[in-house]
Amino acid sequence: MPEPVCKYDRKIISVDEYETLLQLETNELVDTLARKYLRWENPYQKTLDSSRAPFYRWFSDGKLDIWQNTIGKHLRTQRRNKAALMWVGVDGRERVYTYHSLAYEVERLAMALINLGVKKGDKVLIFTPNLPETIVTMLACAQIGAVHIIYHIAYSSESLAERLQDCQASYIVTADSCPQTSHMLKEKVNDALNKIDHQIKHCIVIERTGERVHMRPKRDLWYQDLITDEKYSRGAKVERVRDANDPLFMLYTSSKTKTAKAVVHSTAGFLMWAQFTTELLFDMDDRDIFWCTADLAWITGHTYGIYGPLSLGNTVFIYEGSISYENTSLFFDFLDRFHITRMFSNPALLRSVMRAKNSRRYEAKATNSLRLIGCGGGEIKEDLYHWVLHALPKQGEIPLVNIWGQTESGGSLMANVPGTMGSKQNTRLRPLPGVKCSLVTKQGETISDHDEPGFMVLTHPLPSLCTDLYGDTKAYQSIYWDKFKGKNYYSTGDEAIRNKDGSYILTGRSDIALSAGAGNRKINEVEAVILSHERVRECAVIFIDHPTYGYMLLAFCVLKSYKDESYNDESLQSIKEHIIEESGEIALPDAIRLTKFLPKTPDNEINRPLLKEISLQMEGL
């Protein structure tokens, strides 16, 4: 099938401006972007301070008003009464917040938190569905200098307790329950709080479903009561000016660590990169409606679901649940009803929609609004690429923007920036302006030949990169900066191949984390949980492409002993229950297979490519 001509014309950052930015050295580019996207109360004296490398400090002595750099700056413009958030719940409830009403809610909660005793630097863990209150809580924490930490509701109370224990959170925000899960969130939180060795000061509970839950007097407070009580929601003095390097939020990741560690993102560097990459990749003006399908608990939800678009004054659509093969009609209904023009999703979700039996009834009329689709978190297969460019209306006019970034990077590092790559549309990844990268061998030697695989490294720091691993500075240095001795490289942990034209193809990312509609299932996490089961001797988790669901996560387990078939059935059920108890339903594989041995390579490593071939045959694919 021939590659269609892409007729997309950029609106915000022109092709010439983009080419100019590409020519700038990283520090010069960062200085340019910092002056464009951030409002400074106290101008910085130095763009980058490398004296304590790899603990880099950007914008030395710079201070900024966090409120004016997120939503406050829109309140004296015509965007004041523009829709900021358009929210739909899984039960059909809908809410719309203008920038003015969103600011009002944020200010009320910020004052309430201060009156409760929340101080700058305090950790506030957020364990909620995708609610407007979730976003209000994040922005309120940012305004008063508290560090917010969102943790996905699909994880177990055991996992939640481990994070609470690690970060020593003083406050937690949750909901009574949520329509899309059978587990009451407040009960999970209660269970987790009983497992930690310190007492939190307060648990704030959002009333989402009206379920009766246990509330401990004085410690537990209802969110609505808090923000409507004038004793709490008024009168507090909010100090909004922050140092550029103050932490903004933390997120837990374990893709490169043995145990879950929280990466720390700083205020100025993250906000600058979030705005720049949102504007560059999604090219939105005041007429656009933007839908980031990622859960707010992931870095994509932070950067492109909240901070990037809201700081730019865009309108954001939020769905409380997740899109899957079974509810494809909702996907097209949202596009049509809310006239969504820009989207950021992942290959698994888009493939599910593409393969759904009822897609053809909707796609012709419902996707007329779409002008651009961003896609990250996995490989874009040829059939998905051609579905976007041929099956959807406006053939050849909807760019499919392939985006690569990490939790640690705070945003995109590479993409095929729409409208900048000539007349042909493709999904080849190219470093964004300021991103200096290279492929190296295990010894850290630069690979200059094309089509030769290597390890992807950054040869120059970026302001959006995480600044530390909370509570484990040594691990931060060894994992990200000391992989290649004698080289000042940031290790992404991913492998790639460079093409003749200088673009890149990632070859290792999808084996680390599999993005799905509800969130990320990290393969090493799932393996670790299964291996902790008393009956399991060996385990290998892999994923395969699936024509209907996009991807399937499969686990192969070798038991310590075999008896009869009834023992196997009992073991399977026990393993499933163990996974749910330890990590939550989000970590449950799509299928678990018991086997007497796992195929190995000559050096005694598990032969995952062979397991994938066997799995495809077993699934009849």
C-alpha positions as CSV (number, residue, x, y, z in Angstrom):
1,M,0.0,0.0,0.0
2,P,1.6,3.3,-1.0
3,E,2.4,5.9,1.6
4,P,-0.1,8.7,1.5
5,V,0.8,12.3,1.1
6,C,0.4,14.2,4.3
7,K,-1.1,17.6,3.8
8,Y,-0.8,18.8,7.4
9,D,0.1,22.4,7.8
10,R,1.5,23.6,11.2
11,K,-0.3,26.4,13.1
12,I,1.9,27.3,16.1
13,I,5.6,26.5,15.8
14,S,6.3,26.9,12.1
15,V,8.6,24.6,10.2
16,D,11.2,27.4,9.9
17,E,11.0,28.0,13.7
18,Y,11.4,24.3,14.3
19,E,14.5,24.1,12.1
20,T,16.0,27.1,13.9
21,L,15.4,25.4,17.3
22,L,17.1,22.2,16.0
23,Q,20.3,24.2,15.3
24,L,20.6,25.5,18.8
25,E,22.9,23.9,21.4
26,T,21.0,22.4,24.3
27,N,21.8,25.2,26.8
28,E,21.0,27.9,24.3
29,L,17.7,26.2,23.4
30,V,16.7,25.8,27.1
31,D,17.4,29.5,27.7
32,T,15.2,30.4,24.8
33,L,12.4,28.1,25.9
34,A,12.6,29.2,29.5
35,R,12.1,32.8,28.5
36,K,9.2,31.9,26.2
37,Y,7.2,29.5,28.4
38,L,7.9,30.6,32.0
39,R,7.2,33.8,33.9
40,W,10.0,34.6,36.3
41,E,9.7,36.4,39.6
42,N,13.4,36.4,40.0
43,P,15.4,35.9,36.8
44,Y,17.9,33.0,36.8
45,Q,21.6,33.8,36.7
46,K,22.8,30.7,35.0
47,T,21.0,28.2,32.6
48,L,22.9,25.1,33.8
49,D,25.0,24.5,36.8
50,S,27.1,21.3,36.3
51,S,29.3,21.7,39.4
52,R,27.6,18.7,41.2
53,A,27.1,16.5,38.1
54,P,25.1,14.3,37.7
55,F,22.9,16.3,40.1
56,Y,22.4,19.2,37.7
57,R,20.7,22.4,38.6
58,W,18.9,24.4,36.0
59,F,18.1,28.1,36.2
60,S,20.3,28.9,39.2
61,D,18.7,31.5,41.6
62,G,15.6,31.6,39.4
63,K,12.2,31.9,41.2
64,L,8.8,31.6,39.6
65,D,5.2,31.9,40.7
66,I,3.7,28.4,40.2
67,W,0.2,29.8,40.1
68,Q,0.9,32.2,37.3
69,N,2.8,29.6,35.4
70,T,-0.1,27.1,35.3
71,I,-3.6,28.4,35.3
72,G,-3.5,31.8,37.0
73,K,-2.1,33.5,33.8
74,H,-5.3,32.8,31.9
75,L,-7.6,34.5,34.3
76,R,-7.0,38.0,33.0
77,T,-7.4,37.0,29.4
78,Q,-10.3,35.9,27.2
79,R,-9.6,32.3,28.2
80,R,-11.1,33.1,31.7
81,N,-14.5,31.7,30.6
82,K,-13.1,29.1,28.2
83,A,-13.6,25.4,29.1
84,A,-10.4,24.0,30.8
85,L,-11.7,20.5,31.6
86,M,-14.5,18.5,30.1
87,W,-15.0,15.3,32.2
88,V,-17.1,12.2,31.7
89,G,-17.5,9.5,34.3
90,V,-18.0,5.8,33.7
91,D,-21.6,6.1,34.9
92,G,-22.4,8.9,32.4
93,R,-21.9,11.9,34.7
94,E,-20.5,14.9,33.1
95,R,-18.8,18.1,34.4
96,V,-17.3,21.1,32.7
97,Y,-14.8,23.5,34.4
98,T,-13.9,26.9,32.9
99,Y,-10.5,28.2,33.7
100,H,-12.2,30.6,36.2
101,S,-14.1,27.8,38.0
102,L,-11.1,25.5,38.0
103,A,-9.0,28.2,39.5
104,Y,-11.7,28.8,42.2
105,E,-11.7,25.1,43.1
106,V,-7.9,25.0,43.3
107,E,-7.6,28.0,45.5
108,R,-10.2,26.7,47.9
109,L,-8.5,23.4,48.3
110,A,-5.0,25.0,48.5
111,M,-6.2,27.1,51.5
112,A,-7.9,24.1,53.1
113,L,-4.8,22.1,52.8
114,I,-2.7,24.9,54.4
115,N,-5.3,25.2,57.2
116,L,-5.0,21.4,57.7
117,G,-1.3,21.8,58.2
118,V,0.1,20.9,54.8
119,K,3.5,22.6,54.3
120,K,5.9,23.1,51.5
121,G,7.8,19.8,50.9
122,D,5.1,17.6,52.5
123,K,4.2,14.4,50.6
124,V,0.6,14.1,49.5
125,L,-0.3,10.7,48.0
126,I,-3.3,10.7,45.6
127,F,-5.1,7.4,45.2
128,T,-8.2,8.3,43.1
129,P,-9.8,7.6,39.8
130,N,-9.5,10.1,36.9
131,L,-11.7,12.8,38.6
132,P,-11.7,16.6,38.3
133,E,-10.8,16.5,42.0
134,T,-7.7,14.6,41.2
135,I,-6.5,17.5,38.9
136,V,-7.6,20.1,41.5
137,T,-5.6,18.3,44.2
138,M,-2.5,18.1,42.0
139,L,-2.7,21.8,41.1
140,A,-3.4,22.8,44.7
141,C,-0.4,20.8,46.0
142,A,1.8,22.5,43.3
143,Q,0.5,25.9,44.4
144,I,1.5,25.5,48.1
145,G,4.7,23.6,47.4
146,A,3.6,20.1,48.6
147,V,4.9,17.2,46.5
148,H,2.1,15.2,45.0
149,I,2.4,11.5,44.3
150,I,-0.3,9.7,42.3
151,Y,-0.7,6.0,42.5
152,H,-3.0,4.0,40.3
153,I,-6.1,2.6,41.9
154,A,-5.8,-0.8,40.3
155,Y,-2.8,-1.6,42.5
156,S,-3.3,-3.6,45.8
157,S,-3.4,-2.3,49.3
158,E,0.0,-4.1,49.9
159,S,1.6,-2.1,47.0
160,L,0.0,1.1,48.3
161,A,1.4,0.5,51.8
162,E,4.9,0.0,50.4
163,R,4.7,3.4,48.6
164,L,3.3,5.1,51.7
165,Q,6.1,3.6,53.8
166,D,8.8,4.6,51.3
167,C,7.8,8.2,50.7
168,Q,6.6,8.8,54.3
169,A,3.5,10.6,53.0
170,S,1.8,12.8,55.6
171,Y,-1.5,13.1,53.8
172,I,-3.5,10.9,51.4
173,V,-6.4,11.8,49.1
174,T,-8.7,9.0,47.9
175,A,-12.4,8.3,47.0
176,D,-15.0,6.2,48.7
177,S,-15.1,3.9,45.7
178,C,-15.4,4.1,41.9
179,P,-17.9,2.6,39.5
180,Q,-15.3,0.7,37.4
181,T,-13.9,-1.5,40.2
182,S,-15.5,-3.9,42.7
183,H,-13.0,-2.8,45.4
184,M,-13.9,0.1,47.6
185,L,-10.9,2.5,47.5
186,K,-11.3,3.7,51.0
187,E,-11.1,0.1,52.3
188,K,-7.9,-0.4,50.4
189,V,-6.5,2.8,51.9
190,N,-7.6,1.7,55.4
191,D,-5.9,-1.7,54.9
192,A,-2.7,0.0,53.7
193,L,-2.6,2.5,56.5
194,N,-2.8,-0.4,59.0
195,K,0.4,-1.8,57.4
196,I,2.7,1.2,57.7
197,D,4.8,2.1,60.7
198,H,3.9,5.8,60.8
199,Q,0.7,7.7,61.3
200,I,-0.6,10.0,58.5
201,K,-2.0,13.2,59.6
202,H,-5.2,13.2,57.4
203,C,-7.0,11.1,54.9
204,I,-9.2,13.2,52.6
205,V,-12.0,11.3,50.9
206,I,-13.9,12.3,47.8
207,E,-17.5,11.1,47.7
208,R,-17.7,9.4,44.2
209,T,-20.3,6.7,44.6
210,G,-21.9,7.3,48.0
211,E,-20.8,3.9,49.3
212,R,-20.7,3.6,53.1
213,V,-17.1,3.5,54.2
214,H,-15.3,3.5,57.6
215,M,-14.1,7.0,58.5
216,R,-11.8,7.4,61.5
217,P,-12.7,10.4,63.5
218,K,-10.4,13.4,63.3
219,R,-8.0,11.7,60.8
220,D,-10.5,11.1,57.9
221,L,-12.3,14.1,56.3
222,W,-14.7,14.4,53.5
223,Y,-13.3,16.4,50.6
224,Q,-16.6,18.3,50.0
225,D,-16.9,19.2,53.7
226,L,-13.3,20.5,53.7
227,I,-13.7,22.9,50.7
228,T,-17.1,24.2,51.8
229,D,-16.1,24.9,55.4
230,E,-15.1,28.6,55.6
231,K,-12.9,27.8,58.6
232,Y,-10.7,25.8,56.2
233,S,-11.3,27.1,52.7
234,R,-10.6,30.7,53.4
235,G,-8.1,33.0,55.1
236,A,-4.9,31.0,54.5
237,K,-1.9,32.8,53.1
238,V,-0.5,31.0,50.1
239,E,3.2,31.5,49.3
240,R,3.3,30.7,45.6
241,V,6.9,31.7,44.6
242,R,9.1,28.7,44.2
243,D,12.7,28.0,43.5
244,A,13.2,26.7,40.0
245,N,14.7,23.4,41.4
246,D,12.0,22.8,44.0
247,P,10.4,19.4,43.5
248,L,7.0,19.5,41.8
249,F,5.9,15.9,42.0
250,M,7.2,12.3,42.4
251,L,6.1,9.2,40.5
252,Y,6.9,5.6,41.3
253,T,8.7,3.5,38.7
254,S,10.5,0.1,38.8
255,S,11.4,-0.5,35.2
256,K,15.1,-0.1,36.0
257,T,15.2,-0.8,39.8
258,K,14.8,-3.9,41.8
259,T,12.3,-2.3,44.1
260,A,9.8,0.5,43.4
261,K,11.5,3.9,43.6
262,A,10.0,7.4,43.1
263,V,11.6,9.7,40.6
264,V,11.6,13.3,41.5
265,H,10.7,16.0,39.0
266,S,11.6,19.7,39.5
267,T,9.3,22.6,39.0
268,A,10.7,24.9,36.3
269,G,12.4,22.2,34.1
270,F,9.3,20.0,33.9
271,L,6.8,22.9,33.3
272,M,9.0,24.3,30.5
273,W,9.4,21.0,28.7
274,A,5.7,20.0,29.2
275,Q,4.6,23.2,27.5
276,F,7.2,23.1,24.7
277,T,6.6,19.5,23.7
278,T,2.8,19.8,24.0
279,E,2.9,22.8,21.6
280,L,5.4,21.2,19.3
281,L,3.8,17.8,19.0
282,F,0.1,18.6,19.2
283,D,0.0,22.0,17.6
284,M,-3.1,23.3,19.3
285,D,-4.9,26.6,19.3
286,D,-7.9,27.9,21.2
287,R,-10.3,26.0,19.0
288,D,-8.9,22.5,19.7
289,I,-10.2,19.9,22.2
290,F,-7.5,17.6,23.4
291,W,-7.9,14.0,24.8
292,C,-5.0,12.2,26.4
293,T,-6.3,8.7,27.0
294,A,-3.5,7.9,29.5
295,D,-4.5,7.6,33.1
296,L,-3.6,10.6,35.2
297,A,-1.4,8.4,37.4
298,W,1.2,8.0,34.6
299,I,3.8,10.5,33.4
300,T,1.9,10.9,30.1
301,G,-1.2,11.9,32.1
302,H,0.9,14.4,34.1
303,T,2.6,16.0,31.2
304,Y,0.1,15.8,28.4
305,G,-3.1,15.3,30.3
306,I,-2.7,18.2,32.8
307,Y,0.4,20.4,33.1
308,G,1.3,20.9,29.4
309,P,-2.2,21.7,27.9
310,L,-3.6,23.6,30.9
311,S,-0.5,25.8,31.2
312,L,-1.0,26.6,27.5
313,G,-4.7,27.4,27.9
314,N,-6.0,24.4,25.9
315,T,-9.3,22.5,26.6
316,V,-8.7,19.0,28.0
317,F,-11.2,16.1,27.8
318,I,-10.9,13.5,30.6
319,Y,-12.7,10.1,30.7
320,E,-12.8,8.4,34.1
321,G,-12.5,4.9,32.7
322,S,-10.5,3.2,30.0
323,I,-11.3,2.4,26.4
324,S,-11.1,-1.2,25.3
325,Y,-12.4,-3.6,22.6
326,E,-15.7,-4.0,24.4
327,N,-16.6,-0.3,24.7
328,T,-15.4,1.0,21.3
329,S,-18.6,2.8,20.7
330,L,-17.7,5.2,23.6
331,F,-14.5,6.1,21.8
332,F,-16.3,7.3,18.7
333,D,-19.1,8.8,20.8
334,F,-16.7,11.0,22.7
335,L,-15.0,12.1,19.5
336,D,-18.3,13.1,17.9
337,R,-20.1,14.6,20.9
338,F,-17.2,16.7,22.3
339,H,-15.6,17.4,18.8
340,I,-12.2,16.2,19.9
341,T,-9.6,17.4,17.5
342,R,-6.3,16.2,19.0
343,M,-5.5,12.9,20.7
344,F,-2.6,11.2,22.5
345,S,-3.1,7.5,22.9
346,N,-1.2,4.2,22.7
347,P,-1.0,1.4,20.1
348,A,-2.8,-1.1,22.2
349,L,-5.8,1.1,22.6
350,L,-5.9,2.2,19.0
351,R,-5.6,-1.4,17.8
352,S,-8.4,-2.5,20.0
353,V,-10.6,0.2,18.5
354,M,-9.4,-0.6,15.0
355,R,-10.2,-4.3,15.4
356,A,-13.6,-3.9,17.1
357,K,-16.4,-5.4,15.1
358,N,-18.6,-2.3,15.4
359,S,-15.8,0.2,14.4
360,R,-17.0,0.5,10.8
361,R,-20.4,1.8,11.9
362,Y,-18.8,4.7,13.7
363,E,-15.5,5.7,12.1
364,A,-16.8,7.3,9.0
365,K,-18.8,10.0,10.7
366,A,-17.5,10.1,14.3
367,T,-13.8,10.9,13.5
368,N,-14.5,13.8,11.3
369,S,-13.3,16.1,14.0
370,L,-9.8,14.5,14.4
371,R,-6.9,16.5,13.0
372,L,-4.0,14.7,14.7
373,I,-3.2,11.6,16.7
374,G,-0.2,11.1,18.9
375,C,0.8,7.6,19.8
376,G,3.3,6.5,22.4
377,G,4.1,3.5,24.6
378,G,4.8,0.8,22.0
379,E,5.5,0.0,18.3
380,I,3.2,1.3,15.6
381,K,2.5,-1.7,13.3
382,E,1.8,-1.2,9.6
383,D,-1.9,-2.1,9.9
384,L,-2.5,0.6,12.5
385,Y,-0.5,3.1,10.6
386,H,-2.6,2.5,7.4
387,W,-5.9,2.4,9.4
388,V,-5.2,6.0,10.6
389,L,-4.1,7.2,7.3
390,H,-6.6,5.4,5.0
391,A,-9.7,4.2,6.9
392,L,-10.4,7.4,8.8
393,P,-11.9,10.5,7.1
394,K,-9.6,13.1,5.7
395,Q,-7.3,10.5,4.2
396,G,-3.7,11.4,4.4
397,E,-4.4,14.5,6.4
398,I,-4.3,13.1,10.0
399,P,-0.7,12.8,11.1
400,L,0.1,9.8,13.3
401,V,2.7,11.2,15.6
402,N,5.0,8.5,17.0
403,I,6.2,9.7,20.4
404,W,8.9,8.3,22.7
405,G,9.6,9.4,26.3
406,Q,9.9,7.9,29.7
407,T,8.7,8.5,33.3
408,E,12.2,9.6,34.0
409,S,12.4,12.1,31.1
410,G,9.3,14.0,32.1
411,G,8.1,14.2,28.5
412,S,8.9,13.3,25.0
413,L,12.5,12.9,23.8
414,M,11.9,11.8,20.2
415,A,9.0,12.0,17.8
416,N,8.1,12.5,14.1
417,V,7.0,16.1,14.6
418,P,3.9,16.7,12.4
419,G,4.3,18.9,9.4
420,T,8.1,19.1,9.5
421,M,9.3,16.0,7.6
422,G,8.5,16.8,4.0
423,S,5.5,15.7,2.0
424,K,5.5,12.1,3.2
425,Q,4.1,11.0,6.5
426,N,5.9,8.4,8.5
427,T,6.5,7.3,12.1
428,R,10.3,7.5,12.3
429,L,11.6,8.9,15.6
430,R,13.9,11.9,15.5
431,P,15.4,13.6,18.5
432,L,13.5,16.8,19.5
433,P,15.4,20.1,19.6
434,G,17.9,20.1,22.5
435,V,17.9,16.3,22.8
436,K,21.4,15.1,22.2
437,C,21.5,11.3,21.9
438,S,23.8,8.5,20.7
439,L,23.9,4.8,20.4
440,V,26.7,3.0,22.2
441,T,28.1,-0.4,22.9
442,K,28.1,-2.1,26.3
443,Q,31.5,-0.5,26.8
444,G,30.2,2.9,26.0
445,E,31.8,3.2,22.6
446,T,29.9,5.3,20.0
447,I,28.2,3.3,17.2
448,S,28.6,5.3,14.0
449,D,27.3,2.7,11.5
450,H,23.6,2.7,10.7
451,D,21.3,-0.4,11.2
452,E,23.6,-1.6,14.0
453,P,21.8,-2.0,17.4
454,G,23.1,-0.2,20.4
455,F,22.1,1.3,23.8
456,M,20.4,4.7,23.7
457,V,22.0,7.3,25.8
458,L,21.7,11.1,26.2
459,T,25.0,12.9,25.9
460,H,23.7,16.1,27.5
461,P,21.3,16.6,30.4
462,L,17.8,18.0,29.9
463,P,15.9,20.2,32.4
464,S,12.9,17.8,32.3
465,L,14.9,14.8,33.4
466,C,14.2,13.5,36.9
467,T,16.6,15.0,39.5
468,D,16.9,12.1,41.9
469,L,15.4,8.8,43.1
470,Y,13.6,9.6,46.4
471,G,15.6,8.2,49.3
472,D,18.2,6.5,47.1
473,T,20.6,8.9,45.6
474,K,23.2,6.2,45.1
475,A,20.8,4.2,43.0
476,Y,20.0,7.3,40.9
477,Q,23.6,7.8,40.1
478,S,24.4,4.2,39.4
479,I,21.3,3.4,37.3
480,Y,21.1,6.5,35.1
481,W,24.6,8.0,35.1
482,D,27.3,5.4,35.9
483,K,26.4,2.7,33.4
484,F,29.2,3.6,31.1
485,K,32.4,4.2,33.1
486,G,34.2,7.4,32.2
487,K,31.3,8.6,30.1
488,N,29.0,11.4,31.2
489,Y,26.0,9.7,29.6
490,Y,22.4,9.4,30.8
491,S,21.3,5.8,30.3
492,T,17.7,5.5,29.0
493,G,17.8,1.7,29.4
494,D,16.5,1.3,25.9
495,E,18.0,-0.2,22.8
496,A,17.6,1.2,19.3
497,I,18.8,1.2,15.7
498,R,19.7,4.3,13.7
499,N,18.6,4.6,10.1
500,K,20.5,6.1,7.2
501,D,18.5,9.3,7.4
502,G,19.4,9.8,11.1
503,S,16.0,8.6,12.5
504,Y,15.7,5.9,15.1
505,I,13.8,2.6,15.6
506,L,13.5,1.5,19.2
507,T,14.0,-2.2,19.7
508,G,13.9,-2.8,23.4
509,R,11.2,-0.6,25.0
510,S,8.1,-2.8,24.7
511,D,9.7,-5.7,26.6
512,I,10.0,-3.5,29.6
513,A,6.6,-1.9,29.8
514,L,3.4,-2.7,28.0
515,S,1.0,0.2,27.7
516,A,-2.7,-0.7,27.7
517,G,-5.9,1.3,28.1
518,A,-5.9,1.2,31.9
519,G,-2.2,1.7,32.4
520,N,1.2,0.1,32.2
521,R,2.0,-3.5,33.0
522,K,5.7,-3.8,33.6
523,I,7.0,-7.2,32.7
524,N,9.7,-7.4,35.3
525,E,7.2,-6.4,38.0
526,V,4.8,-9.1,37.0
527,E,7.6,-11.7,36.9
528,A,8.8,-10.7,40.4
529,V,5.4,-11.0,41.9
530,I,4.8,-14.5,40.3
531,L,8.3,-15.7,41.4
532,S,7.4,-14.7,45.0
533,H,4.7,-17.3,45.0
534,E,5.7,-20.3,47.1
535,R,4.9,-22.9,44.4
536,V,6.7,-21.2,41.5
537,R,10.3,-22.1,40.7
538,E,10.8,-20.2,37.4
539,C,8.7,-17.7,35.5
540,A,8.9,-15.8,32.2
541,V,6.5,-13.1,31.1
542,I,6.2,-12.0,27.5
543,F,3.8,-10.2,25.3
544,I,2.5,-11.0,21.8
545,D,0.6,-9.0,19.2
546,H,-3.1,-9.8,19.2
547,P,-5.4,-9.0,16.2
548,T,-8.3,-8.1,18.4
549,Y,-7.0,-6.7,21.7
550,G,-3.8,-5.2,20.4
551,Y,-1.5,-7.1,22.8
552,M,-1.7,-10.0,25.2
553,L,0.5,-10.5,28.3
554,L,1.4,-14.1,28.9
555,A,3.1,-15.8,31.9
556,F,4.9,-19.1,31.7
557,C,5.4,-20.7,35.1
558,V,7.5,-23.7,36.2
559,L,6.2,-25.2,39.5
560,K,8.5,-26.6,42.2
561,S,6.5,-29.8,42.1
562,Y,3.9,-31.5,40.0
563,K,1.2,-33.9,41.3
564,D,-1.9,-34.1,39.1
565,E,-4.2,-31.9,37.0
566,S,-6.2,-30.8,40.0
567,Y,-3.0,-29.6,41.7
568,N,-2.3,-27.5,38.5
569,D,-5.7,-25.9,38.6
570,E,-5.4,-25.1,42.2
571,S,-1.9,-23.6,41.6
572,L,-3.2,-21.4,38.7
573,Q,-5.9,-20.0,40.9
574,S,-3.5,-19.5,43.8
575,I,-1.0,-17.7,41.5
576,K,-3.8,-15.4,40.2
577,E,-5.0,-14.5,43.7
578,H,-1.4,-13.9,44.8
579,I,-0.8,-11.4,41.9
580,I,-4.0,-9.5,42.8
581,E,-3.2,-9.4,46.5
582,E,0.4,-8.3,46.0
583,S,0.1,-5.9,43.1
584,G,-3.6,-5.6,42.1
585,E,-5.6,-6.5,39.1
586,I,-3.5,-4.3,36.8
587,A,-0.6,-6.8,37.1
588,L,-2.7,-9.8,36.2
589,P,-1.5,-11.4,32.8
590,D,-4.1,-12.1,30.2
591,A,-3.1,-15.8,30.4
592,I,-1.0,-18.0,32.7
593,R,0.5,-21.2,31.4
594,L,2.1,-24.0,33.4
595,T,5.0,-25.7,31.8
596,K,7.7,-28.2,33.0
597,F,10.6,-26.2,31.6
598,L,11.4,-22.9,29.9
599,P,13.5,-22.7,26.7
600,K,17.0,-21.4,27.4
601,T,19.7,-19.9,25.2
602,P,23.3,-21.3,25.2
603,D,24.2,-18.8,28.0
604,N,21.3,-20.1,30.1
605,E,19.1,-17.1,29.6
606,I,15.3,-17.5,29.0
607,N,14.7,-17.6,25.2
608,R,11.9,-15.1,25.0
609,P,11.7,-14.9,21.2
610,L,11.1,-18.7,21.1
611,L,8.4,-18.3,23.8
612,K,6.8,-15.7,21.7
613,E,6.7,-18.0,18.7
614,I,5.2,-20.8,20.8
615,S,2.6,-18.4,22.2
616,L,1.5,-17.3,18.7
617,Q,1.0,-20.9,17.7
618,M,-0.9,-21.7,20.9
619,E,-3.2,-18.7,20.3
620,G,-3.7,-19.7,16.7
621,L,-2.3,-16.4,15.4
